[in-house]
Amino acid sequence: MGVRFDLISGAFVTFSTLLSIYMKGKVSSEYLIITLQIVIELMSMLSITVRMYAEVQQMMTSSQRIFEYT
């Protein structure tokens, strides 16, 4: 992976937070809170997905090495 996932997710959360602060007087605070909660949950799910992908890729590499050695 060329770009680190944590930098992208951090930038997305920061952008969403700054946009929520900017929209404070224009949008109901309940909508802003729900939006921030959804963004945080989405980032945690994406983090888990990337971690699981890396583990599966590592397991596949291990099985390929075992196959190669036998």
N, C-alpha and C positions, 0 to 999 in steps of 0.2 A: 504494500500500500504506500503510495507516494505521500499522501497527506495524512497526518495523524487524526484519528477520529475524535479525540478529546478536544483538539483545537476547533474543529468544525462544530461540535456540539456546544462547546463553551461560547463560541461566537454567536450561535443561534439563540442560546438562552440569554446572552447579554443583549442582543438585538431585540428580542421579544420583551425583555424587562424594560429597556429604554423606551421602546414604543408604547408600552403600557403606562409608563410615567408620563410620556408626552400626551397620551390620550386621557389622562386622569379627569380632567374637567369636561371632556366631550362625551365620554362613554360611562355608563353606570359602573360603579366599582365592583358589583357582583360579577359582571361580564369579564372584567379585567382579572379578577381573582380566579375565575374558572379557566380563563385562557392560560394563565401562568401555571395552574395546576396541571392542565393538559400537556403543556410544553414540558414540564418537569417529568411527568410520567412517560411521555414519548421518548425523551432522552434516556431515561433509565431502561426502557424496553429496547431501544436501539443499542445501548451499551451491552446489554445481556445478549442480544442477537450477534453482535460482532464478536463477543467473547466465545459464544458457542460455535460460530463459524471457524474461529481460529483453532478451537479444540478439535473440531471435526477434521480440519485440514491437517493438523498434527497427527491425528490417529491414522488418516489415510497415508500420510508419508511413512509412518511406522510400518503399516501393513505392506506398503510397496517395498520397503527395505527388507522385510522378512521374506517376501516373495522372491526378491532379487537374490538374497543370500542362499536360498534353498535350491 
